């Protein structure tokens, strides 16, 4: 399978730059994975497609304000750091720009010295291990100094940081939001529960690897970054119970999909626990647990587009995307949604 097999033409103006005021008023394209048939709706109508006994699986990770802008001690050169993975209390794996100014030993000051980072080492793909020193609580300092790490195709900072969080975000640790969940409001979730749909939470801390472009022509040579996940016993039990009783498992977003597919055994039984996953789902993959998926519209040639193609078939997905472009749907993180049933 070639990367180019997952290409499509996307006009630049369809990339959503801002979230809608009302989360649930996004548009919703419903795609039947068996027939390829599509229909057009408003997102709050998703509840009409969920049935009693189904289980909706959400990723309750919380995005941290992981983008820090500081200056190199000694030269005052501007340096930007993006926190990717916490290695221990004070050490993070980071992406540093410009990298050439951040050799091991370099020290960077943020917020006039409220936070100081020292580059310890250069690791995979030029990422830097940085040790931070500070007085107080790291998360509070980060809230004060950090910015939301929006994807590169979003051209300006958000006025309201919370619009890049789901309403059920709970466990801090992501460098990017699980964006399919941004369409849900507390009221919509209550209405879904009232219909007899179980809601289960899993946690996957989203790294930037999710958005990394596939650069190799043969997609099987693409290397996925690992991301940390956690599934509690009682949440796994909800999913296993729904599956055993004939309910559908409907994941909100590719991140919750990758989490439960990583933690399932060959018989489709979900195991509680935590660990790291670098699962890469592409056409030919046999889903162990997932039945349906709520997702946004993804970048051409991305691993996310390959995942949805594994579920609904490449031809069906590309035809639906072509229709979405024609109907002027909004794409990517702040864009509209798709339900693959």
C-alpha positions as CSV (number, residue, x, y, z in Angstrom):
1,X,0.0,0.0,0.0
2,X,1.3,3.4,-1.0
3,X,1.0,6.7,0.9
4,X,-0.3,8.2,-2.3
5,X,-3.3,5.8,-2.2
6,X,-4.7,8.0,0.6
7,X,-4.4,11.3,-1.1
8,X,-7.3,13.7,-1.9
9,X,-7.6,17.4,-2.9
10,X,-8.5,19.7,0.0
11,X,-9.0,23.4,-0.6
12,X,-7.1,25.4,2.0
13,X,-10.1,27.4,3.0
14,X,-11.9,24.2,4.3
15,X,-9.4,23.9,7.2
16,X,-11.3,25.1,10.2
17,X,-9.4,27.8,12.1
18,X,-11.8,28.3,15.0
19,X,-14.2,26.1,16.9
20,X,-17.9,26.8,16.6
21,X,-19.5,28.6,19.6
22,X,-21.9,25.7,20.1
23,X,-19.9,22.4,20.1
24,X,-22.8,20.2,19.1
25,X,-23.8,22.4,16.1
26,X,-21.0,21.0,13.9
27,X,-22.1,19.1,10.9
28,X,-22.1,15.3,10.9
29,X,-21.6,13.1,7.8
30,X,-22.9,9.5,8.5
31,X,-21.1,6.8,6.4
32,X,-22.4,3.2,6.2
33,X,-19.2,1.2,6.1
34,X,-20.8,-1.7,4.3
35,X,-22.6,0.1,1.5
36,X,-20.7,3.4,1.3
37,X,-24.0,5.3,1.6
38,X,-23.8,8.8,3.2
39,X,-26.2,11.2,4.8
40,X,-25.9,14.7,6.2
41,X,-26.9,15.8,9.7
42,X,-26.1,18.1,12.7
43,X,-23.8,16.6,15.3
44,X,-26.4,16.6,18.1
45,X,-28.4,14.2,16.0
46,X,-25.7,11.6,16.8
47,X,-28.0,10.3,19.5
48,X,-30.4,9.0,16.9
49,X,-27.7,6.6,15.8
50,X,-26.9,5.3,19.3
51,X,-29.0,2.5,20.7
52,X,-29.8,1.2,24.3
53,X,-27.0,-1.3,25.2
54,X,-24.4,0.4,23.1
55,X,-21.2,1.6,24.7
56,X,-19.6,5.0,23.8
57,X,-15.9,5.0,24.5
58,X,-14.3,8.4,25.2
59,X,-10.7,9.4,25.8
60,X,-10.6,11.5,28.9
61,X,-7.0,12.8,28.5
62,X,-6.4,16.5,29.1
63,X,-4.2,18.7,27.0
64,X,-1.5,20.5,28.9
65,X,-0.3,24.0,27.8
66,X,2.8,22.4,26.5
67,X,4.2,25.2,24.3
68,X,6.8,27.3,26.1
69,X,8.7,30.3,24.7
70,X,11.8,31.3,26.4
71,X,15.3,32.7,25.9
72,X,18.7,31.0,26.0
73,X,20.7,32.1,29.0
74,X,23.9,33.8,27.8
75,X,22.7,34.9,24.4
76,X,19.0,35.8,24.8
77,X,18.2,33.8,21.6
78,X,14.5,33.0,21.4
79,X,13.8,29.3,21.9
80,X,10.5,27.5,21.7
81,X,10.0,24.2,23.5
82,X,7.1,21.7,23.1
83,X,6.7,19.2,25.9
84,X,6.1,15.7,24.5
85,X,6.6,13.0,27.2
86,X,7.3,13.2,30.8
87,X,10.3,11.0,31.7
88,X,10.4,11.7,35.4
89,X,9.4,14.5,37.8
90,X,11.7,17.1,36.2
91,X,12.8,15.6,32.9
92,X,10.7,15.8,29.7
93,X,11.3,14.7,26.1
94,X,10.7,17.8,24.1
95,X,10.7,19.3,20.6
96,X,13.0,22.4,20.5
97,X,13.1,25.1,17.8
98,X,15.7,26.1,16.7
99,X,17.4,22.8,17.6
100,X,20.9,24.1,16.7
101,X,20.7,26.6,19.6
102,X,19.8,23.8,22.1
103,X,22.9,21.6,22.4
104,X,23.4,19.6,25.6
105,X,24.3,22.0,28.4
106,X,22.3,24.9,27.0
107,X,20.1,26.6,29.6
108,X,16.8,28.3,28.7
109,X,14.8,30.7,30.9
110,X,11.0,31.0,30.8
111,X,8.9,33.7,32.5
112,X,12.0,35.7,33.6
113,X,13.5,32.7,35.4
114,X,10.3,31.3,36.9
115,X,11.2,28.1,35.0
116,X,14.7,27.1,33.8
117,X,15.3,24.2,31.4
118,X,18.7,22.5,30.8
119,X,19.2,20.4,27.7
120,X,20.6,17.0,28.9
121,X,20.7,15.0,25.7
122,X,19.6,14.7,22.0
123,X,17.5,11.6,21.4
124,X,15.3,10.1,18.6
125,X,14.6,12.4,15.6
126,X,16.5,15.3,17.2
127,X,14.1,15.6,20.3
128,X,15.8,16.9,23.4
129,X,15.7,15.7,27.0
130,X,15.3,18.8,29.1
131,X,15.5,19.0,32.9
132,X,13.4,21.7,34.5
133,X,14.1,23.5,37.7
134,X,11.5,25.8,39.5
135,X,10.1,26.7,42.8
136,X,6.5,25.6,43.4
137,X,4.3,23.2,41.5
138,X,5.3,22.5,37.9
139,X,1.7,22.3,36.6
140,X,0.8,25.7,38.1
141,X,3.9,27.3,36.5
142,X,3.0,25.6,33.2
143,X,-0.6,27.0,33.4
144,X,0.9,30.5,33.9
145,X,3.6,30.4,31.2
146,X,2.5,27.7,28.7
147,X,0.3,28.0,25.6
148,X,-1.9,25.4,24.0
149,X,0.1,23.4,21.5
150,X,-2.3,23.8,18.5
151,X,-1.6,21.9,15.3
152,X,0.5,23.7,12.7
153,X,-2.4,24.3,10.4
154,X,-4.1,26.5,13.0
155,X,-2.7,29.9,12.4
156,X,-3.5,31.8,15.6
157,X,-3.8,31.2,19.4
158,X,-7.3,30.4,20.9
159,X,-9.1,33.1,22.9
160,X,-10.5,30.4,25.2
161,X,-8.0,27.6,26.1
162,X,-10.9,25.3,27.1
163,X,-12.1,25.1,23.5
164,X,-9.2,22.8,22.8
165,X,-10.3,20.4,25.7
166,X,-13.2,18.0,25.7
167,X,-15.9,18.6,28.3
168,X,-14.8,15.3,30.0
169,X,-11.0,16.0,30.0
170,X,-9.7,14.7,33.3
171,X,-6.1,13.3,33.2
172,X,-3.4,15.8,32.2
173,X,-0.7,14.7,29.8
174,X,-1.5,15.3,26.1
175,X,0.3,17.4,23.6
176,X,-2.8,17.4,21.4
177,X,-6.6,17.1,21.9
178,X,-8.6,14.0,21.0
179,X,-10.6,16.2,18.7
180,X,-13.6,14.0,17.8
181,X,-14.7,14.6,21.4
182,X,-14.8,18.3,21.1
183,X,-18.3,18.1,19.6
184,X,-19.9,16.8,22.8
185,X,-21.6,19.0,25.4
186,X,-22.5,17.9,28.9
187,X,-26.2,18.1,27.9
188,X,-25.7,15.9,24.9
189,X,-23.8,13.3,27.0
190,X,-26.7,13.3,29.5
191,X,-29.2,12.8,26.8
192,X,-27.2,9.9,25.4
193,X,-26.9,8.2,28.8
194,X,-30.7,8.7,29.3
195,X,-31.3,6.6,26.2
196,X,-29.6,3.6,27.8
197,X,-26.1,4.0,26.3
198,X,-23.2,3.3,28.6
199,X,-20.3,5.8,28.5
200,X,-16.8,4.3,29.2
201,X,-13.7,6.4,29.7
202,X,-10.2,5.3,28.7
203,X,-7.0,7.5,28.7
204,X,-4.5,7.9,26.0
205,X,-2.1,10.8,26.2
206,X,-1.9,12.0,22.6
207,X,1.6,12.8,21.3
208,X,2.5,14.7,18.2
209,X,3.3,11.4,16.5
210,X,-0.4,11.1,15.8
211,X,-0.1,14.0,13.4
212,X,3.3,13.2,12.0
213,X,3.1,13.0,8.2
214,X,3.8,9.7,6.5
215,X,6.9,10.4,4.5
216,X,7.7,6.9,3.2
217,X,6.0,5.7,0.0
218,X,5.4,2.2,1.4
219,X,3.2,2.9,4.4
220,X,4.4,-0.4,6.1
221,X,7.7,1.4,6.7
222,X,6.2,4.2,8.7
223,X,7.1,4.2,12.3
224,X,4.5,5.3,14.9
225,X,5.5,7.0,18.1
226,X,4.5,5.3,21.3
227,X,1.8,6.9,23.5
228,X,0.9,6.1,27.1
229,X,-2.6,4.6,27.9
230,X,-4.5,3.6,30.9
231,X,-7.8,1.6,31.3
232,X,-9.4,1.2,34.7
233,X,-11.0,-2.1,35.7
234,X,-14.6,-0.7,36.0
235,X,-14.3,1.0,32.5
236,X,-13.0,-2.2,30.9
237,X,-15.9,-4.0,32.5
238,X,-18.5,-1.6,30.9
239,X,-17.0,-2.3,27.5
240,X,-16.8,-6.1,27.9
241,X,-20.3,-6.2,29.3
242,X,-21.8,-4.2,26.4
243,X,-19.9,-6.5,23.9
244,X,-21.0,-9.7,25.6
245,X,-24.7,-8.5,25.6
246,X,-24.6,-7.7,21.8
247,X,-24.2,-3.9,22.1
248,X,-22.0,-2.0,19.8
249,X,-18.7,-0.5,20.9
250,X,-18.6,3.0,19.5
251,X,-15.3,4.9,19.9
252,X,-15.1,8.7,20.0
253,X,-12.0,9.4,18.0
254,X,-9.0,7.4,16.7
255,X,-7.2,7.7,20.1
256,X,-9.9,5.8,22.0
257,X,-10.0,3.3,19.1
258,X,-6.3,2.7,19.2
259,X,-6.4,2.4,23.0
260,X,-9.0,-0.4,23.2
261,X,-7.6,-2.2,20.1
262,X,-4.1,-2.2,21.8
263,X,-5.4,-3.6,25.0
264,X,-7.7,-6.3,23.6
265,X,-6.9,-9.9,23.4
266,X,-7.5,-12.0,20.2
267,X,-11.1,-12.9,21.4
268,X,-12.1,-9.2,21.7
269,X,-11.9,-9.1,25.5
270,X,-10.6,-5.8,26.8
271,X,-7.9,-6.0,29.6
272,X,-7.6,-3.3,32.1
273,X,-4.1,-1.9,32.8
274,X,-1.6,0.7,31.4
275,X,1.3,0.7,29.0
276,X,2.6,2.2,25.8
277,X,1.2,1.6,22.4
278,X,2.5,2.3,18.9
279,X,-0.3,0.4,17.1
280,X,-0.7,1.4,13.5
281,X,-4.1,0.6,12.0
282,X,-4.4,0.5,8.2
283,X,-6.5,-1.4,5.6
284,X,-6.4,-5.2,6.2
285,X,-6.5,-4.7,10.0
286,X,-9.2,-6.8,11.7
287,X,-10.9,-4.9,14.5
288,X,-11.1,-6.8,17.8
289,X,-13.6,-4.7,19.7
290,X,-14.6,-1.6,17.9
291,X,-17.8,-1.6,15.8
292,X,-18.4,2.1,14.9
293,X,-16.4,5.3,15.1
294,X,-17.1,9.0,15.6
295,X,-14.2,10.9,14.1
296,X,-13.2,14.2,12.4
297,X,-12.0,14.7,8.8
298,X,-8.3,14.0,8.6
299,X,-5.3,15.2,6.6
300,X,-4.5,13.6,3.2
301,X,-1.9,10.7,3.5
302,X,-2.2,10.6,7.3
303,X,-2.2,7.6,9.6
304,X,-5.6,8.7,10.8
305,X,-7.1,8.5,7.3
306,X,-5.5,5.1,7.0
307,X,-7.2,4.0,10.2
308,X,-10.7,5.1,9.1
309,X,-10.0,3.4,5.7
310,X,-9.3,0.2,7.6
311,X,-12.8,0.4,9.1
312,X,-14.9,1.5,6.2
313,X,-12.7,0.7,3.1
314,X,-10.5,3.1,1.3
315,X,-12.9,3.6,-1.6
316,X,-15.9,4.4,0.6
317,X,-13.8,6.8,2.8
318,X,-12.3,8.7,-0.2
319,X,-15.7,9.0,-1.8
320,X,-17.2,10.3,1.4
321,X,-14.3,12.8,1.7
322,X,-14.9,14.0,-1.8
323,X,-18.5,14.6,-1.0
324,X,-17.5,16.4,2.2
325,X,-15.3,18.7,0.2
326,X,-18.1,19.3,-2.3
327,X,-20.5,20.1,0.5
328,X,-18.0,22.5,2.1
329,X,-17.6,20.5,5.4
330,X,-14.9,22.0,7.8
331,X,-11.8,19.8,8.1
332,X,-9.3,18.8,10.9
333,X,-9.2,19.6,14.6
334,X,-11.9,22.3,14.8
335,X,-13.9,20.9,11.9
336,X,-17.0,18.8,11.4
337,X,-17.5,15.1,12.3
338,X,-18.2,11.8,10.6
339,X,-19.9,8.8,12.1
340,X,-18.9,5.4,10.5
341,X,-21.6,2.9,11.3
